[in-house]
């Protein structure tokens, strides 16, 4: 009896809260005439823009996030196309996160529109998880006018899956002890960490559901997923114990640009890399960060994508240093006959101005420029 009692004390209660079609919902909130209409927020079709989000009316036509805007317009010609207003989205996101933190200090934002909340201590004071979730949904609606879908479970991974099942304005509660039963019939691709390529490999092995995945032995996970195997198996079994992280760590700062016309002239490529490097440098400087690793991303007209990375002798936030490293890397790919539709620059291996690492740095002995090619 004592063991059972002790186990009961460590049962966690995690919420995953996900605002519904957030960017589109904010636009509808600010302009009620948009309600009930297919709204698509994103870049311009003529500039090879992509969809940031779409209202549920637009989604009925097959419009999805990250889809090329040209495809979205073809699927839904009557869509109302809007450019993103990120300052406004940040403002609304902050209001929502303040509501979350009024319930519990253990909040882990994943993006502007979703977060994990650990409400274990609140439940311990006598309020059931379902009641907490209902109250949270009502508070968000009353204060901001937005709707939020919530998954309630004993782990982050199960809560995240649950929040997605009854969108929009959904609420799914997975009671303690029912995790495996809940997960078992769901497609394996629903599990965080199983992307399209992994799902395809599993399909070739006859594994379609999370239940079939969970039935595999530990050594199978290790052979298929390496170091990730043990953690992925725990998720498939509904036993994920990853904590809610309240401290956000910036792992990298980056910027990229997709062009309306492909760039082939090396001088134009270098000029664009300088411009993008300047954006990255200014972001680093605003956050009082420096980085040791510079990465360039180049996407050719045929969508072949190259990433080249250099670890610098010392951390920097200097625009000229970042741009020079970016060009040295990119110049290896800028050859006659090649044209590029996208260029990007990123800096990682960050530390603050006091020299305190924001994330793990490259190996100490890495004192000279190191190049690596990933395709």
Residue pairs with C-beta under 8 A, 6 or more apart in sequence:
11 120
11 154
11 176
12 118
12 120
12 154
12 155
13 118
13 119
13 120
13 122
13 123
13 129
13 152
13 154
14 116
14 117
14 118
14 119
14 120
14 152
14 153
14 154
14 155
14 156
14 158
14 159
14 244
15 116
15 117
15 119
15 129
15 132
15 133
15 136
15 150
15 151
15 152
15 159
16 114
16 115
16 116
16 117
16 150
16 151
16 153
16 156
16 159
16 160
16 162
16 163
17 100
17 114
17 115
17 116
17 117
17 136
17 140
17 148
17 149
17 150
17 163
18 113
18 114
18 148
18 149
18 150
18 151
18 163
18 164
18 167
19 25
19 96
19 113
19 114
19 140
19 146
19 147
19 148
19 149
20 56
20 146
20 147
20 148
20 149
20 167
20 168
20 169
21 53
21 54
21 55
21 56
21 59
21 168
22 53
22 89
22 92
22 93
22 112
22 113
22 146
23 41
23 52
23 53
23 84
23 89
24 39
24 40
24 41
24 53
24 54
24 55
24 58
25 55
25 146
25 147
26 85
26 88
26 89
26 92
26 146
27 34
27 39
27 41
27 82
27 85
28 34
28 35
28 39
28 55
29 92
29 144
29 145
29 146
30 88
34 55
34 80
36 57
37 55
37 57
37 80
38 54
38 55
38 57
38 58
38 60
38 61
38 63
38 76
38 78
38 79
38 80
39 54
39 55
39 57
39 58
39 79
39 80
39 82
40 51
40 53
40 54
40 55
40 58
40 63
40 69
40 72
40 76
40 79
40 80
40 81
40 82
41 51
41 52
41 53
41 54
41 82
41 83
41 84
42 49
42 50
42 51
42 52
42 53
42 69
42 72
42 81
42 83
42 84
43 49
43 50
43 52
43 69
43 83
43 258
44 69
44 81
44 83
45 68
45 69
45 70
45 72
45 73
45 81
46 260
47 258
47 259
47 260
48 68
48 69
48 70
48 258
48 259
48 260
48 341
49 68
49 69
49 258
50 66
50 67
50 68
50 69
50 258
51 63
51 64
51 65
51 66
51 67
51 68
51 69
51 72
52 65
52 84
53 65
54 63
54 64
54 65
54 72
54 79
56 168
58 72
58 76
58 79
61 75
61 76
61 79
62 75
62 76
63 72
63 75
63 76
63 79
69 81
72 79
73 79
73 81
89 112
90 112
92 144
92 146
93 112
93 113
95 143
95 144
96 113
96 140
96 144
96 146
96 148
97 107
97 109
97 115
99 136
99 139
99 140
99 143
99 144
100 107
100 115
100 117
100 136
101 107
103 117
103 119
103 122
103 132
103 136
104 117
104 118
104 119
104 121
104 122
105 246
106 117
106 118
106 119
106 121
106 244
106 246
107 115
107 116
107 117
107 244
107 246
108 115
108 116
108 117
108 244
108 245
108 246
109 115
109 248
110 116
114 163
116 156
116 159
116 160
116 244
117 244
118 243
118 244
119 129
119 132
122 132
123 129
123 132
129 152
129 173
130 152
130 171
130 173
132 152
133 150
133 152
133 171
133 173
134 171
136 148
136 150
137 147
137 148
137 150
137 169
137 171
140 146
140 147
140 148
141 147
141 148
147 168
147 169
148 169
149 163
149 164
149 166
149 167
149 168
149 169
149 170
149 171
150 163
150 170
150 171
150 172
151 158
151 159
151 160
151 161
151 162
151 163
151 164
151 165
151 172
151 173
151 174
152 159
152 162
152 171
152 172
152 173
152 174
153 159
153 162
153 173
153 174
153 179
153 182
153 238
154 174
154 176
154 179
154 238
155 179
155 235
155 238
155 239
155 240
155 241
155 242
156 240
156 242
156 244
157 191
157 192
157 235
157 238
157 240
157 242
158 174
158 179
158 182
158 183
158 238
158 240
159 174
160 192
161 183
161 186
161 190
161 191
161 192
162 172
162 173
162 174
162 182
163 170
163 172
164 170
164 190
165 172
166 172
174 182
179 237
179 238
179 239
180 211
180 214
180 237
180 238
182 238
183 191
183 210
183 211
183 214
183 236
183 238
184 209
184 210
184 211
184 214
185 209
185 210
185 211
186 209
186 210
187 199
187 208
187 209
187 210
188 194
188 199
188 202
188 207
188 208
188 209
188 210
188 212
188 213
189 195
189 196
189 198
189 199
190 210
191 210
191 213
191 232
191 235
191 236
192 235
193 228
193 231
193 232
193 235
194 202
194 213
194 232
198 225
201 224
202 208
202 213
206 212
207 213
207 216
210 236
213 236
214 233
214 236
214 237
216 233
218 229
218 230
218 233
221 229
221 230
221 232
221 233
222 229
222 230
223 229
225 232
231 240
234 240
234 241
249 358
249 359
250 287
250 289
250 350
250 358
250 359
251 348
251 350
251 358
251 359
252 291
252 295
252 346
252 347
252 348
252 350
253 280
253 283
253 284
253 287
253 289
253 291
253 346
253 347
253 348
253 350
254 280
254 295
254 344
254 345
254 346
254 347
255 276
255 279
255 280
255 283
255 344
255 345
255 346
256 276
256 297
256 342
256 343
256 344
256 345
257 272
257 275
257 276
257 342
257 343
257 344
258 299
258 341
258 342
259 272
259 340
259 341
259 342
259 343
262 301
262 339
262 340
262 341
263 269
263 272
263 339
263 340
263 341
263 343
264 338
264 339
264 340
266 331
266 334
269 330
269 334
269 340
269 343
270 327
270 330
270 331
272 343
273 296
273 323
273 326
273 327
273 330
273 343
273 345
274 319
274 323
274 327
276 326
276 343
276 344
276 345
277 319
277 322
277 323
277 326
277 345
278 319
278 323
280 322
280 345
280 346
280 347
281 317
281 318
281 319
281 322
282 319
284 290
284 291
284 317
284 347
284 350
285 317
288 352
288 353
289 317
289 350
289 351
289 352
289 353
289 358
290 315
290 316
290 317
290 350
290 351
290 352
290 353
291 315
291 316
291 317
291 347
291 348
291 349
291 350
291 351
292 311
292 312
292 314
292 315
292 316
292 348
292 349
292 351
292 361
292 362
293 309
293 310
293 311
293 312
293 347
293 348
293 349
293 362
294 309
294 310
294 312
294 322
294 325
294 326
294 329
294 345
294 346
294 347
295 307
295 308
295 309
295 310
295 329
295 344
295 345
295 346
295 347
295 348
296 307
296 308
296 309
296 326
296 329
296 330
296 343
296 344
296 345
296 346
297 305
297 306
297 307
297 342
297 343
297 344
297 345
297 346
298 305
298 306
298 307
298 308
298 330
298 333
298 340
298 342
298 343
298 344
299 305
299 306
299 340
299 341
299 342
299 343
300 306
300 338
300 339
300 340
300 341
301 339
301 340
301 341
303 341
304 375
305 342
305 375
306 333
306 373
306 374
306 375
307 373
307 374
307 375
308 329
308 330
308 332
308 333
308 371
308 372
308 373
308 374
309 329
309 370
309 371
309 372
309 374
310 325
310 328
310 329
310 369
310 370
310 371
311 349
311 362
311 366
311 369
311 370
312 321
312 325
312 369
313 367
313 368
313 369
315 349
315 350
315 351
315 355
316 322
317 347
322 345
322 347
323 345
325 369
326 345
328 369
329 371
330 343
332 371
334 340
348 359
349 359
349 360
349 361
349 362
350 357
350 358
350 359
351 357
351 358
351 361
352 358
362 370
